[in-house]
């Protein structure tokens, strides 16, 4: 019975979103708490340490704000939402195991001119990730594993092929905070600073995205070409028209749900992905028990990532209640030069903190709160906001503790540290000088 607590918690959170009943979200948080208390020893070492640190910070916040019931309601809702975020969208991997058309997606992306091979893969991953978020990682990585099983590849060829495609997929996912209106980065920045809308941030994000694509273009194209040559399959991908139609219908359904309800595009995806996947399982298996068991087992494989995201939400909210952001903002507002220094600090601190285990969403929440205080004091905040956006993008692929890295490590069989540093280290070092130029250029435009 306790194995079904994760689906129950996700279901309660989705019901809370649809019915706009906060108490359902609080109940979902209690269900998640129950599950992770029962399975705490089964978590990996990093999630256990993160849970312990989160408990200490929340206890300190409780000591200082014991009478602030609104804070606890907000923390519970945030933890339930971000835990459910991964659980709901991660169900896409159940489709990856059953729909042969999804496996053909990689054949289609590996075809065509070698000049556009890498950017097409990156942009396709980014486009899917803008709607499904971490569900894109499960979808593309799951279908890749199934796709490569069809060919007589050596272990070395399979391993290198997995590395090339998964790195490219991860780079595409890193574009989501820069370009997508559905990204958590834009959501938090625009919530804290309403004057910085997605359309205003997009030109700077597009420049940063172009820099990142150019840096990875040469190195990863060689790996993708080697995989295509090793596969040696020149036949056309089948079922792409049906897959395109299905994808467009899914996107249209998400857009429709977001337009007629109070849900955002990401929240609409959170609701419709589980509905679509479970409906398909019921139609395919003709058994409620089998469908429910598969959903529960799928979420159980992701419980480390779900726990990390939930803790990050709690940690960010609790630290925000403890750090004196107003006093810090008043000190920074004294000198205009601090603006560009804050931008550089936002870029580097988000990445460095992610490397040592602080989830990027924690840094994002704290720095966005600080920028909001600076905006109230009349300080231009575009430059540090761009730095924060770029820092969050790179932190997603350079942290050995992040959900995206853990998902790739699970599918590839590699250690998370190798995925973060071995696969992405040179890329991050190469792109950082270009992003610094972008920050200085933004500061010059707004000074």
Buried (B, 14 or more C-beta within 10 A) or exposed (E): EEBBBBBBBBBBBBBBBBEEEBEBBBBBBEBBBBBBEEBEEEBBEBBBBBBEBBBEBBEBBBEEBEEEEEBBBBBBBBBBBBBBBBBBBBBBBBBBBEBEBBBBBBBBBBBEEEEEBBBBBBBBBBBBBBBBBBBBBBBBBBBBBBBBEEBEBEEEBBBBBBBBBBBBBBBBBBBBBBBBBBBBBBBBBBEBBEEBEBEEBBEBBEBBBBBBBEBBBEBBBEBBBBBBEBBEBEEEBBBBEEBEEBBEEBBEBBEEBBEEBEBBBBBBBBBBBBBBBBEBBBEEBEEEEEBBBBBBEBBBEBBBBBBBBBBBBBBBBBBBBEEEBEEBBEEBBEEEEBBBBBBBBBBBBBBBBBBEBBBBBBBBBBBBBBBBBBBEEEBBBBBBBBBBBBBBBBBBBBBBBBBBBBBBBBBBEBEBEBBBBEBBEEBBEBBBEBBBEBBBBBBEEEE
